[in-house]
Every structure is written in C-alpha cells, then in structure tokens.
Amino acid sequence: MVDYMSKSVMKQVIDHFSGSTLSRWRIDHKRLWLEYLKTGELPFTPNELHTTIQEIANQPENRPRGEKLLHFRKRNNFTFKEDKTPYRPEEALERFIVVSNEDNFSNQFPIGGGKESIDLVVRHSMDSVEFIELKPWNSGDSPIYALVEGLKNLIEYRVIVERQIQEIDSPWKVDISILAPRQYYQNFFLLDASDSGIKENISRATDLVGDFAFEFNTNISIFSLTLTDDSFKQACSRIYDHQSLSGQQIASVNEKDGVNSLNRSNWAELASSRQV
C-alpha cells in the first residue's frame, strides 16, 4: 500500500499517471514535453487530469490545512553563497519580482498542507487573483510540469472554498500563469537562440493552455522575462557588497533593489488561452 500521507499532492498526481500503460514518460521528465511538441499528444486528457487532481486533493489526509492558508504575504529574504550568488535562484528571483512590482504582488502563498505554497500571487481586485508558477533559467521542470503545478494549486484553492476550510467573504476568480526567463523557454524549445518564438511550438503551447483552461474553467497564460542569468547575478552581487556580507548569509531585498525588466509591464506573453 502506498503511504499517501508522506507524499505531496503533486507527487501523487505524477505517480498516478506514471503508472498508466499509456504513459512512456513521467510528468516530471523533459521527454514528455518534447514528445508533446512533436505529436501534440499527452498520455492523459484534460478531463483525466482534472478528475485525478480533484480526487487526490479531496482525500482527507491531503486536504489543505493550516492557520495561514490563503494568507497574502511578502517574503524578501534569501540565502547568498560565498560567491555572491543566491543559494536557490528561483527563491531569489521570486523575491526580486515582488519588490519590482506593485503592492498587490505576494509570494510563498500558503495553499496546501505542510510547506505547499504558490510562488507568486497577484491580487488584481477583491474577487480576482492570479496564481503564478515561477521557473528560473536552468530549471529542469518543463512547461507541462509547471502547468500541472498551477492547476493543482487552483484545485486546492477550490477545495478550500467548497469545504469551507478557511473563511472567505467572496470566492475569487483565479487565473493561472507560468513565468520564466527567456533562457528557460529556449531550453524547452519555445524560443530560439535569438529569443524569437518557434512558431509551431508556440502554436502547440497555445493549444495546450486553451484545452486545459476550458476544462478547468480558468484563464492560462505563459509569460517570459528578458532578465538574463548574468544580469541577475550582477544584481545579487550588488546587494551582497552593499550590505557588506561575507560567506554564506541571509540577506533581504527591498523596493530600491527592484529590477525594471521584472516589472509586470515588461513581461512578454508567449501563449494564452485568451488567444484560442
């Protein structure tokens, strides 16, 4: 018997489809994304993914819990290594994005049990929010993996609302977005070496987000950032020097450390369900 309580909802979803006779590649393998770009086919339908996430997230031991569920917060600390680069680039990038945008940006938004949190949340209005899955330059997580993460978060939010796990005055309309630097999308063949979209692959991605947006009754978008890995490391190095840090240390960023290219107005949309 599988000990589901020791696994995250995401891990259980991955394992569920890995056991399918139709699945040659796991959701957490790059090969599945490459096969999708080539054939336009996945080993599961949008409805099968929806049903699976819903069933797993609704199991009593998996339901979201904790006093801080759906708590808007801003985490601005991250750990530097001795070479003045961040110990976890995704964590540092997330912090920089928050301080580079309006006050309606939050990060590490608690959504599930344990340490399950959404990377970034944007509160557009009292009844409209956006859940954002962030990937750094050299992430091995494919756009399909990021999409499933985002949809898992959406279902967990809906479980909270439907089961009244947390008191909510008015349920939110939730959109899902994937955000990553251009280099990430080059690694997954949505952009070429000149940062131009690879037309047939962008078309596949647009079909993908359209199909899943329809099934999950949401909007889904894929955005890219122009900030390069080298420029980001330079921004981190300036903070390290300015705060007179030494060795491996925790530091924080604030509004004066904001990077203009990380502002929402400078994100480039690669694919969206609104285009379908």
Backbone as CSV, one residue per row, in Angstrom:
resi,resn,N_x,N_y,N_z,CA_x,CA_y,CA_z,C_x,C_y,C_z
1,MET,0.849,-1.197,0.000,0.000,0.000,0.000,0.882,1.244,0.000
2,VAL,0.503,2.225,-0.820,1.268,3.466,-0.897,0.929,4.357,0.293
3,ASP,1.936,4.887,0.915,1.720,5.805,2.040,1.501,7.202,1.485
4,TYR,0.241,7.537,1.146,-0.057,8.808,0.518,0.217,9.996,1.434
5,MET,0.109,9.780,2.733,0.290,10.900,3.653,1.715,11.441,3.606
6,SER,2.683,10.598,3.135,4.067,11.040,3.089,4.383,11.749,1.784
7,LYS,3.414,11.835,0.875,3.643,12.434,-0.429,2.816,13.695,-0.607
8,SER,3.372,14.650,-1.346,2.622,15.838,-1.680,1.562,15.483,-2.720
9,VAL,0.575,16.360,-2.856,-0.460,16.160,-3.876,0.182,16.085,-5.260
10,MET,1.145,16.960,-5.534,1.809,16.968,-6.833,2.494,15.631,-7.100
11,LYS,3.190,15.108,-6.124,3.887,13.823,-6.280,2.888,12.701,-6.539
12,GLN,1.763,12.729,-5.865,0.754,11.697,-6.075,0.171,11.774,-7.486
13,VAL,-0.038,12.984,-7.986,-0.555,13.151,-9.349,0.454,12.603,-10.357
14,ILE,1.722,12.924,-10.174,2.767,12.425,-11.074,2.811,10.906,-11.058
15,ASP,2.782,10.332,-9.859,2.850,8.880,-9.737,1.628,8.206,-10.339
16,HIS,0.478,8.834,-10.219,-0.757,8.260,-10.772,-0.618,8.043,-12.276
17,PHE,-0.143,9.055,-12.982,-0.043,8.929,-14.439,1.184,8.144,-14.861
18,SER,2.186,8.064,-14.003,3.363,7.261,-14.324,3.021,5.782,-14.358
19,GLY,1.973,5.401,-13.634,1.560,4.004,-13.604,0.675,3.600,-14.757
20,SER,0.310,4.572,-15.606,-0.566,4.281,-16.735,0.192,3.547,-17.833
21,THR,-0.462,2.572,-18.452,0.155,1.837,-19.556,0.330,2.719,-20.785
22,LEU,-0.360,3.868,-20.811,-0.272,4.779,-21.953,0.884,5.769,-21.804
23,SER,1.478,5.813,-20.611,2.495,6.830,-20.339,3.902,6.252,-20.451
24,ARG,4.645,6.704,-21.457,6.041,6.307,-21.586,6.942,7.218,-20.769
25,TRP,6.461,8.448,-20.509,7.284,9.434,-19.824,6.487,10.069,-18.688
26,ARG,7.184,10.371,-17.610,6.552,10.985,-16.453,6.338,12.480,-16.672
27,ILE,5.371,13.057,-15.929,5.121,14.494,-15.999,6.365,15.281,-15.629
28,ASP,7.194,14.733,-14.754,8.392,15.448,-14.318,9.619,15.128,-15.174
29,HIS,9.411,14.541,-16.354,10.505,14.293,-17.290,10.392,15.226,-18.493
30,LYS,11.504,15.795,-18.890,11.533,16.700,-20.053,11.035,16.009,-21.312
31,ARG,11.266,14.693,-21.400,10.909,13.952,-22.609,9.420,14.045,-22.918
32,LEU,8.587,14.116,-21.900,7.138,14.221,-22.129,6.817,15.516,-22.875
33,TRP,7.474,16.600,-22.497,7.275,17.879,-23.180,7.741,17.799,-24.634
34,LEU,8.898,17.186,-24.847,9.423,17.065,-26.208,8.493,16.223,-27.083
35,GLU,7.948,15.166,-26.518,7.011,14.331,-27.267,5.731,15.097,-27.579
36,TYR,5.301,15.934,-26.640,4.096,16.734,-26.896,4.335,17.719,-28.032
37,LEU,5.495,18.386,-28.033,5.798,19.321,-29.113,5.836,18.611,-30.464
38,LYS,6.275,17.366,-30.458,6.404,16.608,-31.699,5.067,16.092,-32.203
39,THR,4.229,15.601,-31.288,2.996,14.908,-31.697,1.713,15.651,-31.350
40,GLY,1.784,16.575,-30.381,0.573,17.247,-29.917,-0.281,16.385,-29.030
41,GLU,0.299,15.285,-28.522,-0.466,14.343,-27.700,0.172,14.170,-26.327
42,LEU,-0.687,13.961,-25.322,-0.269,13.662,-23.960,-0.875,12.325,-23.542
43,PRO,-0.303,11.669,-22.536,-0.849,10.378,-22.085,-2.084,10.521,-21.196
44,PHE,-2.653,11.728,-21.115,-3.871,11.950,-20.347,-4.627,13.097,-20.990
45,THR,-5.932,13.100,-20.823,-6.755,14.195,-21.336,-6.889,15.265,-20.264
46,PRO,-7.289,16.475,-20.639,-7.547,17.493,-19.617,-8.537,17.020,-18.563
47,ASN,-9.577,16.313,-18.984,-10.574,15.824,-18.027,-9.983,14.789,-17.077
48,GLU,-9.122,13.902,-17.602,-8.488,12.902,-16.740,-7.576,13.564,-15.715
49,LEU,-6.848,14.602,-16.128,-6.009,15.317,-15.168,-6.868,16.014,-14.124
50,HIS,-7.932,16.665,-14.567,-8.834,17.379,-13.658,-9.405,16.415,-12.616
51,THR,-9.913,15.285,-13.077,-10.517,14.304,-12.169,-9.496,13.770,-11.176
52,THR,-8.294,13.487,-11.657,-7.249,12.927,-10.793,-6.830,13.911,-9.708
53,ILE,-6.568,15.160,-10.092,-6.182,16.161,-9.089,-7.303,16.360,-8.080
54,GLN,-8.528,16.427,-8.572,-9.683,16.627,-7.693,-9.796,15.500,-6.671
55,GLU,-9.653,14.262,-7.135,-9.788,13.108,-6.234,-8.659,13.069,-5.203
56,ILE,-7.435,13.343,-5.634,-6.292,13.301,-4.716,-6.353,14.452,-3.707
57,ALA,-6.636,15.655,-4.181,-6.680,16.821,-3.287,-7.817,16.733,-2.283
58,ASN,-8.854,15.952,-2.609,-10.016,15.835,-1.736,-9.900,14.705,-0.729
59,GLN,-8.857,13.910,-0.812,-8.662,12.873,0.195,-8.400,13.538,1.547
60,PRO,-9.043,13.054,2.608,-8.941,13.724,3.912,-7.515,14.064,4.331
61,GLU,-6.585,13.139,4.084,-5.207,13.383,4.517,-4.482,14.404,3.641
62,ASN,-5.064,14.715,2.472,-4.411,15.646,1.552,-5.033,17.036,1.540
63,ARG,-6.168,17.200,2.167,-6.859,18.491,2.083,-6.015,19.608,2.688
64,PRO,-6.086,20.803,2.084,-5.330,21.943,2.622,-5.652,22.167,4.092
65,ARG,-4.650,22.584,4.842,-4.830,22.810,6.270,-3.792,23.816,6.750
66,GLY,-4.037,24.363,7.895,-3.083,25.314,8.462,-3.721,26.671,8.693
67,GLU,-3.271,27.359,9.720,-3.848,28.650,10.105,-3.568,29.756,9.090
68,LYS,-2.522,29.611,8.296,-2.134,30.688,7.384,-2.564,30.447,5.946
69,LEU,-3.459,29.509,5.715,-3.947,29.269,4.360,-4.460,30.559,3.727
70,LEU,-4.113,30.773,2.450,-4.578,31.919,1.672,-4.150,33.252,2.294
71,HIS,-3.017,33.244,2.962,-2.524,34.457,3.620,-1.574,35.202,2.680
72,PHE,-1.942,36.433,2.303,-1.086,37.250,1.440,0.118,37.723,2.254
73,ARG,1.305,37.427,1.743,2.498,37.824,2.479,3.644,38.097,1.502
74,LYS,4.655,38.766,2.008,5.826,39.089,1.199,7.060,38.584,1.932
75,ARG,7.718,37.628,1.333,8.989,37.143,1.862,10.110,37.789,1.059
76,ASN,11.013,38.488,1.701,12.065,39.177,0.949,13.469,38.708,1.293
77,ASN,13.579,37.656,2.099,14.897,37.129,2.460,15.291,35.961,1.562
78,PHE,16.565,35.853,1.286,17.086,34.661,0.614,18.546,34.482,0.993
79,THR,19.085,33.310,0.732,20.430,32.964,1.171,21.450,33.145,0.050
80,PHE,22.527,33.843,0.373,23.650,34.013,-0.544,24.696,32.928,-0.291
81,LYS,25.364,32.528,-1.345,26.546,31.679,-1.225,27.781,32.577,-1.128
82,GLU,28.919,31.983,-0.861,30.149,32.753,-0.704,30.539,33.486,-1.982
83,ASP,30.097,32.971,-3.144,30.474,33.611,-4.410,29.520,34.739,-4.804
84,LYS,28.662,35.168,-3.866,27.726,36.287,-4.039,26.526,35.948,-4.929
85,THR,26.322,34.681,-5.191,25.153,34.252,-5.959,24.148,33.603,-5.003
86,PRO,22.862,33.593,-5.374,21.860,33.009,-4.488,21.972,31.498,-4.388
87,TYR,21.732,30.984,-3.197,21.759,29.539,-2.972,20.656,28.858,-3.770
88,ARG,19.485,29.494,-3.838,18.368,28.993,-4.631,17.921,30.114,-5.575
89,PRO,18.328,30.072,-6.840,17.993,31.161,-7.781,16.498,31.432,-7.893
90,GLU,15.663,30.389,-7.889,14.218,30.617,-8.010,13.700,31.435,-6.833
91,GLU,14.161,31.123,-5.641,13.738,31.852,-4.447,14.136,33.318,-4.544
92,ALA,15.378,33.581,-4.944,15.850,34.959,-5.053,15.106,35.714,-6.156
93,LEU,14.892,35.058,-7.303,14.172,35.698,-8.406,12.760,36.069,-7.975
94,GLU,12.130,35.195,-7.250,10.772,35.442,-6.737,10.747,36.692,-5.860
95,ARG,11.757,36.811,-4.993,11.832,37.985,-4.106,12.030,39.270,-4.912
96,PHE,12.879,39.204,-5.925,13.131,40.371,-6.766,11.872,40.783,-7.528
97,ILE,11.100,39.818,-7.994,9.879,40.144,-8.736,8.896,40.881,-7.845
98,VAL,8.764,40.454,-6.604,7.825,41.104,-5.684,8.203,42.566,-5.455
99,VAL,9.491,42.845,-5.209,9.895,44.226,-4.929,9.951,45.079,-6.195
100,SER,9.858,44.441,-7.371,9.903,45.173,-8.639,8.513,45.507,-9.160
101,ASN,7.488,45.157,-8.386,6.112,45.358,-8.825,5.276,46.092,-7.785
102,GLU,4.006,46.264,-8.125,3.086,46.971,-7.242,2.854,46.190,-5.949
103,ASP,2.188,46.813,-5.016,1.977,46.217,-3.694,1.019,45.034,-3.720
104,ASN,0.358,44.790,-4.871,-0.592,43.684,-4.938,0.091,42.349,-5.249
105,PHE,1.414,42.335,-5.307,2.181,41.102,-5.510,2.526,40.488,-4.160
106,SER,2.291,39.179,-4.036,2.681,38.429,-2.838,3.472,37.203,-3.270
107,ASN,4.159,36.578,-2.320,4.889,35.348,-2.639,4.765,34.348,-1.495
108,GLN,5.127,33.093,-1.820,5.032,31.993,-0.847,3.654,31.980,-0.189
109,PHE,2.644,31.911,-1.028,1.244,31.985,-0.619,0.772,30.586,-0.201
110,PRO,0.445,30.368,1.077,0.107,29.027,1.563,-1.180,28.493,0.930
111,ILE,-1.085,27.302,0.326,-2.242,26.758,-0.378,-2.580,25.328,0.048
112,GLY,-1.599,24.571,0.536,-1.868,23.178,0.891,-1.360,22.858,2.276
113,GLY,-1.214,21.565,2.541,-0.682,21.151,3.826,0.835,21.295,3.851
114,GLY,1.408,21.310,5.037,2.850,21.399,5.162,3.390,22.688,4.593
115,LYS,4.383,22.568,3.685,5.041,23.745,3.128,4.574,24.073,1.718
116,GLU,3.457,23.522,1.278,2.975,23.794,-0.073,2.530,25.248,-0.202
117,SER,3.210,25.974,-1.077,2.896,27.381,-1.295,2.971,27.702,-2.782
118,ILE,2.260,28.750,-3.184,2.307,29.235,-4.560,3.425,30.266,-4.650
119,ASP,4.219,30.186,-5.707,5.387,31.067,-5.842,4.995,32.534,-5.747
120,LEU,4.082,32.951,-6.623,3.655,34.348,-6.684,2.148,34.418,-6.837
121,VAL,1.533,35.389,-6.176,0.103,35.645,-6.320,-0.090,37.137,-6.533
122,VAL,-0.895,37.470,-7.533,-1.219,38.868,-7.803,-2.702,39.064,-7.524
123,ARG,-3.015,40.004,-6.642,-4.418,40.297,-6.339,-4.862,41.476,-7.211
124,HIS,-5.544,41.173,-8.290,-5.967,42.204,-9.231,-7.138,43.021,-8.694
125,SER,-7.988,42.385,-7.897,-9.122,43.068,-7.275,-9.556,42.227,-6.087
126,MET,-10.611,42.650,-5.408,-11.079,41.907,-4.243,-11.560,40.506,-4.609
127,ASP,-11.986,40.310,-5.870,-12.520,38.997,-6.261,-11.781,38.394,-7.452
128,SER,-10.560,38.858,-7.729,-9.797,38.333,-8.852,-8.314,38.242,-8.496
129,VAL,-7.756,37.027,-8.609,-6.342,36.827,-8.320,-5.701,36.001,-9.428
130,GLU,-4.385,36.019,-9.440,-3.614,35.256,-10.414,-2.574,34.435,-9.661
131,PHE,-2.567,33.111,-9.882,-1.568,32.223,-9.303,-0.455,32.041,-10.338
132,ILE,0.790,32.311,-9.957,1.905,32.254,-10.899,2.920,31.196,-10.475
133,GLU,3.231,30.292,-11.408,4.303,29.327,-11.219,5.561,29.900,-11.850
134,LEU,6.601,30.054,-11.055,7.853,30.659,-11.497,8.919,29.588,-11.695
135,LYS,9.634,29.694,-12.820,10.754,28.798,-13.082,11.994,29.632,-13.399
136,PRO,13.167,29.261,-12.853,14.392,30.021,-13.131,15.044,29.590,-14.444
137,TRP,16.173,30.150,-14.728,16.853,29.980,-16.018,17.109,28.516,-16.376
138,ASN,17.656,27.775,-15.462,18.088,26.409,-15.775,17.216,25.339,-15.133
139,SER,15.956,25.665,-14.883,15.055,24.692,-14.272,14.879,23.478,-15.179
140,GLY,14.799,22.314,-14.557,14.525,21.086,-15.303,13.043,20.789,-15.399
141,ASP,12.215,21.609,-14.739,10.759,21.409,-14.777,10.204,21.971,-16.080
142,SER,9.554,21.139,-16.863,9.036,21.560,-18.162,7.797,22.435,-18.013
143,PRO,7.380,23.111,-19.093,6.130,23.866,-19.047,4.921,23.005,-18.694
144,ILE,4.912,21.737,-19.087,3.795,20.861,-18.697,3.801,20.658,-17.187
145,TYR,4.974,20.430,-16.624,5.076,20.273,-15.174,4.574,21.537,-14.474
146,ALA,5.018,22.705,-14.947,4.590,23.971,-14.347,3.084,24.152,-14.474
147,LEU,2.529,23.755,-15.622,1.084,23.866,-15.833,0.323,22.984,-14.846
148,VAL,0.769,21.757,-14.675,0.097,20.849,-13.733,0.207,21.390,-12.310
149,GLU,1.365,21.960,-11.957,1.515,22.596,-10.641,0.478,23.689,-10.443
150,GLY,0.343,24.548,-11.448,-0.605,25.650,-11.348,-2.043,25.164,-11.215
151,LEU,-2.395,24.139,-11.966,-3.756,23.599,-11.909,-3.999,22.870,-10.594
152,LYS,-2.974,22.232,-10.071,-3.085,21.607,-8.741,-3.381,22.666,-7.686
153,ASN,-2.693,23.806,-7.771,-2.943,24.897,-6.826,-4.370,25.428,-6.955
154,LEU,-4.846,25.532,-8.183,-6.215,26.003,-8.420,-7.228,25.067,-7.767
155,ILE,-7.046,23.768,-7.939,-7.979,22.800,-7.353,-7.898,22.833,-5.835
156,GLU,-6.707,22.967,-5.281,-6.589,23.052,-3.822,-7.320,24.288,-3.301
157,TYR,-7.217,25.398,-4.026,-7.968,26.586,-3.625,-9.473,26.294,-3.647
158,ARG,-9.943,25.638,-4.679,-11.372,25.344,-4.782,-11.833,24.368,-3.698
159,VAL,-10.958,23.459,-3.294,-11.284,22.555,-2.181,-11.464,23.373,-0.898
160,ILE,-10.585,24.340,-0.685,-10.693,25.202,0.498,-12.041,25.918,0.515
161,VAL,-12.447,26.430,-0.643,-13.714,27.158,-0.734,-14.900,26.217,-0.545
162,GLU,-14.899,25.101,-1.294,-16.041,24.189,-1.271,-16.243,23.545,0.090
163,ARG,-15.160,23.233,0.774,-15.256,22.570,2.077,-15.193,23.558,3.236
164,GLN,-15.145,24.843,2.903,-15.124,25.910,3.910,-14.013,25.689,4.943
165,ILE,-12.854,25.300,4.434,-11.704,25.068,5.303,-11.200,26.385,5.879
166,GLN,-11.301,27.440,5.078,-10.924,28.780,5.518,-12.085,29.728,5.222
167,GLU,-12.367,30.610,6.133,-13.461,31.555,5.924,-13.094,32.551,4.826
168,ILE,-13.958,32.626,3.805,-13.728,33.512,2.667,-14.992,34.332,2.432
169,ASP,-14.842,35.641,2.405,-16.005,36.515,2.212,-16.605,36.327,0.827
170,SER,-15.764,36.331,-0.182,-16.235,36.181,-1.557,-15.202,35.385,-2.341
171,PRO,-15.577,34.232,-2.928,-14.620,33.419,-3.689,-13.994,34.210,-4.837
172,TRP,-12.741,33.893,-5.125,-12.009,34.606,-6.159,-12.167,33.939,-7.517
173,LYS,-12.114,34.754,-8.549,-11.875,34.270,-9.902,-10.363,34.124,-10.018
174,VAL,-9.893,32.919,-10.339,-8.455,32.643,-10.341,-7.946,32.353,-11.746
175,ASP,-6.921,33.094,-12.159,-6.204,32.815,-13.403,-4.877,32.144,-13.067
176,ILE,-4.345,31.382,-14.019,-3.087,30.669,-13.838,-2.067,31.190,-14.837
177,SER,-0.843,31.443,-14.379,0.227,31.864,-15.283,1.509,31.105,-14.992
178,ILE,2.307,30.936,-16.031,3.662,30.389,-15.923,4.610,31.518,-16.300
179,LEU,5.631,31.731,-15.490,6.565,32.829,-15.705,7.994,32.302,-15.598
180,ALA,8.821,32.661,-16.570,10.220,32.214,-16.566,11.046,33.107,-17.481
181,PRO,12.364,33.134,-17.277,13.240,33.893,-18.179,13.274,33.262,-19.572
182,ARG,13.704,34.057,-20.534,13.772,33.569,-21.915,14.624,32.312,-22.045
183,GLN,15.725,32.250,-21.291,16.614,31.090,-21.391,15.872,29.792,-21.079
184,TYR,14.971,29.841,-20.129,14.170,28.662,-19.800,13.388,28.192,-21.018
185,TYR,12.757,29.132,-21.710,11.947,28.758,-22.873,12.814,28.335,-24.052
186,GLN,14.059,28.815,-24.123,14.983,28.284,-25.122,15.287,26.819,-24.822
187,ASN,15.504,26.518,-23.540,15.814,25.145,-23.138,14.671,24.180,-23.443
188,PHE,13.437,24.725,-23.492,12.272,23.884,-23.764,11.654,24.184,-25.138
189,PHE,12.444,24.825,-25.999,12.146,24.953,-27.432,10.859,25.725,-27.755
190,LEU,10.567,26.742,-26.940,9.520,27.684,-27.310,10.128,28.939,-27.942
191,LEU,11.382,29.232,-27.579,12.119,30.338,-28.180,13.402,29.798,-28.805
192,ASP,13.839,30.444,-29.887,15.099,30.043,-30.499,16.251,30.843,-29.892
193,ALA,17.446,30.673,-30.424,18.638,31.309,-29.851,18.588,32.828,-29.920
194,SER,17.772,33.361,-30.825,17.634,34.824,-30.945,16.447,35.341,-30.146
195,ASP,15.844,34.470,-29.317,14.691,34.807,-28.473,13.411,35.023,-29.269
196,SER,13.384,34.546,-30.501,12.154,34.588,-31.297,11.351,33.318,-31.050
197,GLY,10.029,33.447,-31.064,9.188,32.295,-30.839,9.309,31.277,-31.968
198,ILE,9.379,29.994,-31.610,9.368,28.921,-32.595,7.900,28.652,-32.918
199,LYS,7.476,29.075,-34.102,6.058,29.204,-34.428,5.249,27.948,-34.145
200,GLU,5.709,26.801,-34.644,4.916,25.572,-34.472,4.834,25.155,-33.009
201,ASN,5.876,25.436,-32.236,5.871,25.059,-30.822,5.036,26.028,-29.992
202,ILE,5.069,27.309,-30.337,4.184,28.275,-29.680,2.732,27.893,-29.954
203,SER,2.452,27.441,-31.172,1.100,27.012,-31.516,0.672,25.821,-30.667
204,ARG,1.586,24.869,-30.469,1.298,23.718,-29.602,0.997,24.186,-28.170
205,ALA,1.817,25.120,-27.671,1.628,25.625,-26.309,0.300,26.348,-26.170
206,THR,-0.082,27.089,-27.205,-1.360,27.803,-27.176,-2.521,26.814,-27.148
207,ASP,-2.412,25.748,-27.938,-3.442,24.694,-27.916,-3.523,24.055,-26.529
208,LEU,-2.364,23.813,-25.944,-2.303,23.162,-24.627,-3.011,23.994,-23.569
209,VAL,-2.646,25.277,-23.459,-3.261,26.103,-22.416,-4.743,26.328,-22.705
210,GLY,-5.113,26.372,-23.990,-6.528,26.537,-24.330,-7.359,25.348,-23.896
211,ASP,-6.860,24.141,-24.151,-7.596,22.928,-23.785,-7.749,22.802,-22.272
212,PHE,-6.675,23.083,-21.546,-6.735,22.931,-20.097,-7.497,24.076,-19.436
213,ALA,-7.425,25.258,-20.006,-8.206,26.371,-19.470,-9.697,26.099,-19.592
214,PHE,-10.096,25.519,-20.708,-11.508,25.205,-20.916,-11.979,24.162,-19.913
215,GLU,-11.178,23.119,-19.725,-11.558,22.042,-18.797,-11.617,22.540,-17.359
216,PHE,-10.661,23.366,-16.948,-10.567,23.804,-15.556,-11.295,25.125,-15.303
217,ASN,-11.949,25.667,-16.330,-12.718,26.908,-16.203,-11.870,28.038,-15.621
218,THR,-10.784,28.339,-16.311,-9.885,29.395,-15.874,-9.220,29.997,-17.105
219,ASN,-8.387,31.000,-16.913,-7.523,31.522,-17.970,-6.094,31.105,-17.653
220,ILE,-5.346,30.733,-18.685,-3.956,30.303,-18.506,-3.072,31.061,-19.484
221,SER,-1.956,31.602,-18.975,-1.014,32.336,-19.817,0.418,31.900,-19.519
222,ILE,1.270,32.045,-20.525,2.697,31.762,-20.395,3.457,33.049,-20.709
223,PHE,4.266,33.512,-19.748,4.996,34.767,-19.892,6.508,34.528,-19.806
224,SER,7.262,35.395,-20.503,8.722,35.325,-20.416,9.289,36.629,-19.863
225,LEU,10.466,36.506,-19.257,11.213,37.635,-18.701,12.475,37.855,-19.524
226,THR,12.851,39.129,-19.718,14.057,39.416,-20.504,15.328,39.351,-19.671
227,LEU,15.209,39.355,-18.360,16.387,39.394,-17.493,17.257,38.150,-17.713
228,THR,18.534,38.369,-18.003,19.456,37.256,-18.204,20.006,36.767,-16.868
229,ASP,20.533,35.569,-16.889,21.127,34.999,-15.684,22.305,35.854,-15.219
230,ASP,23.129,36.329,-16.158,24.284,37.148,-15.786,23.852,38.467,-15.147
231,SER,22.840,39.110,-15.728,22.362,40.380,-15.164,21.781,40.174,-13.768
232,PHE,21.099,39.058,-13.586,20.526,38.756,-12.276,21.629,38.549,-11.244
233,LYS,22.664,37.825,-11.619,23.776,37.594,-10.693,24.462,38.910,-10.330
234,GLN,24.550,39.824,-11.295,25.132,41.136,-11.006,24.278,41.903,-9.996
235,ALA,22.945,41.828,-10.144,22.047,42.495,-9.195,22.216,41.906,-7.799
236,CYS,22.375,40.587,-7.729,22.582,39.934,-6.429,23.930,40.343,-5.829
237,SER,24.964,40.403,-6.673,26.300,40.763,-6.194,26.317,42.179,-5.608
238,ARG,25.566,43.093,-6.230,25.498,44.467,-5.712,24.904,44.495,-4.314
239,ILE,23.857,43.694,-4.095,23.252,43.637,-2.761,24.233,43.065,-1.754
240,TYR,24.933,42.012,-2.145,25.919,41.369,-1.271,26.986,42.376,-0.827
241,ASP,27.472,43.139,-1.795,28.508,44.127,-1.473,27.938,45.295,-0.668
242,HIS,26.763,45.779,-1.052,26.163,46.935,-0.385,25.856,46.635,1.081
243,GLN,25.461,45.398,1.355,25.125,45.027,2.732,26.325,44.475,3.489
244,SER,27.503,44.537,2.852,28.770,44.118,3.477,28.681,42.705,4.038
245,LEU,28.169,41.805,3.211,28.022,40.417,3.635,29.341,39.678,3.461
246,SER,29.455,38.547,4.135,30.632,37.695,3.967,30.216,36.249,4.156
247,GLY,30.838,35.369,3.380,30.499,33.958,3.478,29.070,33.699,3.036
248,GLN,28.501,32.612,3.522,27.102,32.287,3.219,26.209,32.970,4.237
249,GLN,25.339,33.853,3.748,24.497,34.638,4.652,23.113,34.862,4.067
250,ILE,22.171,35.138,4.954,20.819,35.506,4.545,20.751,37.019,4.427
251,ALA,20.184,37.489,3.319,20.013,38.925,3.111,18.596,39.182,2.631
252,SER,18.243,40.448,2.522,16.898,40.795,2.080,16.961,41.813,0.960
253,VAL,15.891,41.857,0.157,15.761,42.861,-0.901,14.590,43.764,-0.564
254,ASN,14.645,44.994,-1.062,13.526,45.912,-0.868,13.281,46.673,-2.165
255,GLU,12.392,47.637,-2.110,11.967,48.322,-3.337,13.126,48.972,-4.091
256,LYS,14.106,49.489,-3.404,15.229,50.152,-4.089,16.079,49.155,-4.876
257,ASP,15.896,47.842,-4.595,16.633,46.807,-5.319,15.862,46.297,-6.538
258,GLY,14.689,46.879,-6.776,13.842,46.411,-7.870,14.540,46.477,-9.221
259,VAL,14.151,45.563,-10.112,14.731,45.481,-11.458,13.611,45.766,-12.454
260,ASN,13.802,46.774,-13.282,12.741,47.234,-14.174,12.219,46.136,-15.101
261,SER,13.105,45.290,-15.601,12.668,44.253,-16.541,11.781,43.203,-15.884
262,LEU,11.751,43.176,-14.540,10.891,42.231,-13.829,9.505,42.811,-13.558
263,ASN,9.325,44.080,-13.872,8.004,44.684,-13.688,7.002,44.060,-14.645
264,ARG,5.771,43.903,-14.202,4.739,43.227,-14.990,4.594,43.834,-16.396
265,SER,4.781,45.107,-16.515,4.610,45.779,-17.807,5.635,45.317,-18.834
266,ASN,6.704,44.666,-18.371,7.767,44.229,-19.279,7.785,42.713,-19.507
267,TRP,6.776,42.003,-19.007,6.680,40.577,-19.309,6.151,40.409,-20.732
268,ALA,6.641,39.417,-21.430,6.182,39.123,-22.785,5.302,37.882,-22.769
269,GLU,4.114,37.992,-23.340,3.198,36.849,-23.390,3.550,35.955,-24.570
270,LEU,3.816,34.686,-24.299,4.149,33.727,-25.354,2.931,32.950,-25.817
271,ALA,2.055,32.625,-24.910,0.851,31.859,-25.243,-0.216,32.143,-24.192
272,SER,-1.472,32.079,-24.595,-2.569,32.353,-23.669,-3.840,31.687,-24.156
273,SER,-4.645,31.253,-23.203,-5.952,30.673,-23.553,-6.873,31.738,-24.115
274,ARG,-6.566,32.995,-23.865,-7.376,34.094,-24.411,-7.197,34.233,-25.923
275,GLN,-6.101,33.624,-26.434,-5.832,33.693,-27.872,-6.575,32.613,-28.640
276,VAL,-7.129,31.640,-27.925,-7.771,30.494,-28.573,-9.159,30.872,-29.052
